[in-house]
């Protein structure tokens, strides 16, 4: 029987009047990769933020329910949030190396938690860089600024930095969305290796990535838990028609598109600016379809549109380089 690492019980989250998560109850298995899938705006990242209490940093938010990790309720007022966040490493969508050397980036966490011996720090830095496949690439320039690394290397450095504080769980919020295909493959390979020692929870828009990585799947839609279970069961024989439609990319196939804009060749923030201009030309409730090939636009355009109050209906990959984003203008 699979052991549970995270137990989510009757989780509700509301912010700015938006009921982002609606009575979610699900068990996340230990030392497996769990993929949280669903269209943009369905509550995937919100669920992730609840697990390590980053949800506290969201304005006008209320939440209720329980998230049990190691027999401790994350939401309990007596819970040590610093200790919880130490257990749950976070790999964000954008690499965020600290403005210091490669070595000091990895040593930063252990230093904060009281490790002072250089020999111990040296061993930790080498071990974590080796785990993420970065040691051989940077061992001769550990004192160089982390900012000199490529974006893909920076993301692996951020993963190494998270591992240095010895977490039990790794949370990944669209960890490859800003990376090129080769760098994305590197990150996926590292996650597959790490699952034997860590519980990994990954939020992804990319259904193909979920199929490659996941042992367990949670499907959210408009804040509701649609379906969950072992990846093979969910992907090969989904119980819910909404899950089948999302996996096959047909969920919004019959949606009337009022305007279509090809933004291929543009990069963020120009993608977002051009998308806003196109949406401005439409009347309330009308639907805009965008085609983008900038990986950053896959997450940033939907996030920006949601922040402006519009509804992101669908985000799906249509070929190796291009993505389709469908947005409904706010009423």
N, C-alpha and C positions, 0 to 999 in steps of 0.2 A: 504494500500500500504506500502511495506517495505521501511523503511528509509535507505538511504545510509550513511555509515560512512567513507568509503575511496573510492575515485573516481580516477581510473588510466586511463590516457588518452595518447594514442600514445607513450607508453613507449618503448624506445630502449636503450639497453645496449651492449657495445662492449668492450672486454678486450683482449689484446694480439692477436688482429686480429679475435677473436671469437665473432660472433654476438650472444650473449647469450640470449637476449630478443628482439623480432622482432615486433614492432608496436602493443604492447599490450594495449587494452582498455577494462576495466571491472569495474563493481561497486561491492563493498563489503558491504553487509548489516550490519546494526547496531544491536548489541546485539544478534548476532548469531555466530555459529561456522562455519567458512569457511575453508574448507580443500583444499590445493593446492596439486594436485596429478600429477603423471607422472614419467617416469623412471629417473634414475640418469643422471644428466647432461642436463636436459631439461630446467633449469632456475628457479626452484622453490625457492631455497635459495637466488638466486640473486634478485628475486622479493621482498623477505622479507627484504633483506638488503637495498633495495631502499626506502622502506617505512620509515625507521628510519635513513636514510642517513649513514648507516654503509658502504654503497657501496663506500663512499669517501676513505675508508681505503684500497681499493683494488688497486694494482699497475696497471698502464697503462690502466685505465678504462675511457671510455667516456659514457655519458648518456644524453638522451634528452626526452622530453615529460613532462607530469605533473602528480603529485600525490597530490590530493586535500584532506586535512583533516581539518574539521571544517572551510571550506572556505579559507584555507591557502595552498598555493602550497609549498610542501616540498622542491622542487628544486629551489625556488626563492631565489636569493642572499640575500634578505632582511629578510628571515625567520630565526628565532632564533632556531638553531639546538638543543641547550640544552633543550629548551622548548618542541620541537617536541619529543625528546627522552624521556622526562618526561611523555609525553602522551602515549608513546608506550613502555610498558614493554616487555622485551625479555627473553624468557626461551630457553636456548640453549640446544643442544643435550647432552652435558656433564655438570654435576653439577659443578659450580665454586664458592663454598663458599669462602668468604674472610677469611684470616688468623687471625681470631679473634673469640670471643665467639658467641654462638647462638644468644644471645640478640643483640649484637653489629652488627651482620650481618643484622638484620631486621631494626635496628635503624639507620644504616649507611646513607641510602638515605634521610630520614627526617632531619637528622643532617645537611647534605650538603645543604639542601634547607632551613635551618634557624630555625628548630625546636630545642629549647633548654630546655624547661620545662620537667623535668623527668616524671611528671605525664602523660603528653601528649605522651611521648615516650613509657612509660609503657603500656598505653592503645593501642597504635598503634601496639606494638610488640605482645601483647596478641591477639588483633583482627586479625592480619594477620596470625599468627600461627594457630589460631582457624579456619580461613577460609580454610586453606590448610590441615586441619586435623592433625596438628602436635602439637598443644598446650598440649594436655593430655599426649603426649609421652615425652615432653621435659620440662614441666613447673617446674620441680624440679632440672633442671640442665642448666638453662639459661646461666650461666656463664662458662659453659664448652666449650672447643674448638669445633667449628662447624665440624672440621675435624674428630671428633670422631663419628659422625653420620654415619649411613649406607648410601650407594649411593642413595637409594630411598628416604631416609629422607633428604639428602642433596639437592636433586632435589626439594622436596617440600619446603625446606628452601629458595632456590633460587626463587621459585615462591612467597613465602611470602615476601621476600626482594623486589621483583618487585612490589608487591601490595602496599607496604608501602609508595610509593611516589604517590599513587592515580592515576594510569594511566587510560586512557579511553579504551585503546586497549592492548591486550596481544598477542604478536607474539611468536609462538612456532616453533622452528626449530628442527624437529625430537626429541621432548622432552623425548621420552621413549626408544630411540634406544639403550642406554647404560644400561637400567634397566632390572631387572628380571621381570617375568610375574606378580608377586604380586605387586611390586612397580609400574609397568606400569599401572596396574588396578587402583591403588590409584590416580595416576596423571590424568587418564582419568575421574575418578569420580569427582575429584576437578574441572576439566575443564567444565564438564557438569553442575555443580552447579554454576560456575562463569558466565556462559553465560547470566544469567538473568540480570547481572549488567555490563558486559563487552563485547566488541566486540573481538572475538578471531579468529586469523588466524593461522592455523597449517599447516606446511609442513610435509608430511609423505610419506614414501615409502610403508607403510603398508596399502593396499587397504581395509583390514578388519577393521583397526582402523578408517579409513575415513568413512566407512559405519556405524560404531558404533557412531561416534561423530558428523558428519557433518550435518549442516542444508543447507549449500550451498557448491557447488563444483566448482573448477576451474581446468581444465585439460590442462596441458602444454605438448608439445612434441617438442623437438629440438628448443626450444626458441619461438615456436608459440603457440598461444591460440587456442586450438582445440575445446573446448566446455566449457560452464559454465551454471549454473542454479541451482535450488533447488535440494538438494541431492536426494530426491525420484525420481525426473524426470531423473536425470543423471544416477543413478544406475539402475533403473528399465526399463527405456526406452531411452537409449542414442541416440542422433541424428546422431552422427558421428561413423563410423565404427571403427576408431582408438580408440575411447573411449570404445566401446564395447569390442574390442580385448584386451585393457589394463585391463579392469575390469575382464574379463574372463581368463586372463593370457595366451592368445593365440597370442599376438602381434608378438612374435618371435618364435613361435612354429615350423615354417618351416625353421628356420635358421640352416644352416649347422654348426655343432659343430666339430672343428678340434681336440680338446683335452678337456678332462674332468678330474677335480681333486677334490677329496674329502678331504676337510680341517676340517672336523668335529673333535672336540677334541682339536683344536688349538685355541690360543687366540692371540689378537693383541699385539705386532706388527708382530708376527710370521706368521699370516695369510697373511699379505701383503708381507712379504719377500718370502714366499713359492709361492705366486701367481706370483710375479715378476720372480722368477726362472722358473716357468712353462711357462710364456709368452715368456721369453727369448729363449726358445727352439722352439718356433713357428716362421715361416716366416711372413713377413709383410702382414697385411690384414687378417690373420687367426683369428679364433674365439676360445676363451677359456671359458669353463663353470666351475665355482667353486660352491661347496656346502659347506656352513659354518653354524655353530651353535652358534658362538659367536656374541651376539647382536651388539657389537661395530664394528665388521667386516662389518656389513650390510651397514654402512655409511663410515667407514674409508677406506676400500679397494676400493670402487668406487671413493672416493675423491682422494686417492693416485694415482690410475690409470689415472684419468683425469688430474691430475697435471703432470704426465709423458707424456701426449699427446695421450693416448689411448682412445678409445671410449667405454663407458659403454652402452651396448645395452639394458640390462634388469636387474632389481633387483626385485625379487618376492619371497614371502613366499610360501613354498611348503608343510609345515605341521606346527604343533605347535612350533617346535624348530628349524627347518632348513630353510635356505634361499638359493636361487639360484642366482648367479651373473654371467652375460654373458658379456664378454669383447672382443672387437675386437682390435687386435694389430695395432698400427699406421702404416700408409703406409710409 
